[in-house]
Amino acid sequence: MYPPYVGILVNDNELRKIPLGTWKYEAIEHYEEAGKKYGFTPCFFRICDLRAGQKTVKAYVKQLEGYVRRKIPAPLVIHNRAIYLSKSQDRRLSSWVRDGRQLFNRWNRYGKLRIHQLMLENPSLHPHLPATRRATPDGIARLMKRFDSLIIKPNNSSIGRGVMRMDRTPTGWKLSYPISFGPVNQKWRTVRWKGTRLPAVLRSRLRKETYIVQQRLPLATFQGSPFDLRVSVQRTADGSWDVTGIVAKVASKHTFVTNVAQGGTTYQLPLILQEEYAHLDPEEVVQRIYNFSILVASHLSDRLPHLADLGLDVGITTDGYPLFIECNGKDQRYSFREAGMLSEWIATYDNPMAYAKYLLDSCSGHV
């Protein structure tokens, strides 16, 4: 009997790259290694390839000659590595679950404001959260009265796209903002103003898209630039949450944004602590980050179904205290590779597959 299949759900663009071997952000060879380890065959397909009640799916499977697209039994367990935003796509995914399939990280794009509101439900998380509001003129005005520096960012975006910063000056306020809304914020402009009326460029952007406004967190710095941490938190072979790895992202000299896609540089956290924070106990700092990250993942998974693979952006103060920045439902794992943390990078692929094996073992009957 052939080994069972585990599905990896990808978008159209990633699927096209599979037979060519030109994938950039997904290292699918690590799925294959994990499949051999846990006794199943990974297969790759898109949301449009599987309909409710369908017993088979056309998917890419590794063969001796490379990846071949073939019709196979539709897998009982599926790991979602694509982003879907429409109600029709949500209905399609829900139909798979009604068919008896286990689909984890089923929905992986949640608005930042919703995540903040969910986090507020746990009093233990309150000290770690920045003051946050929807970025309306009134919401921004309220936080301008309380803080000297604010961050304004799109409610539904990733990799630092569209993030702006407001700072109090001796004569008023200034806004630093990216000119374009592309995936990389290459050019920045600054506008200054006095009084309570927000500048036209900011008012225009608030009308076009939903933003949130937050107090700017007192992030620790490295070589003069702020840094934060990408913490990979994943379910593992027994179904429980664990921290797979922690990697630091340092903002480039010309911006405050730490995202690698915006020019940030990855470092291993022990190096930063050793060079600039020798007064801190590295093990204690890591343990704080670990405990906080597990608390966040456990809390959110109680309220959002099917979570299994999260990338948390966590800041720390100069005292090593964790601060919550945001939660990514589809973790871009390459930060670990960029920092030379190869074992952690490979583990970010292995753990979801170990969890898939856990779900596979728990499946009873057949679809």
Secondary structure, 3 states (H helix, E strand, C coil): CCCCEEEEECCHHHHHHCCCCCCCCCCHHHHHHHHHHHCCEEEEECHHHCCCCCCEEEEEEEECCEEEEEEEECCCEEEECCCCCCHHHHHHHHHHHHCCCEEECCCCCCCHHHHHHHHHCCHHHHHHCCCEEECCHHHHHHHHHHCCEEEEEECCCCCCCCCEEEEEECCEEEEEEECCCCCCCCCEEEEEECCCCCCHHHHHHHHHCCEEEEECCCCCEECCEEEEEEEEEEECCCCCEEEEEEEEEECCCCCCCCCHHHCCEEECHHHHHHHHCCCCCHHHHHHHHHHHHHHHHHHHHHHCCCCCEEEEEEEECCCCCEEEEEEECCCCCHHHHHCCCHHHHHHHHHHHHHHHHHHHHHCCCCC
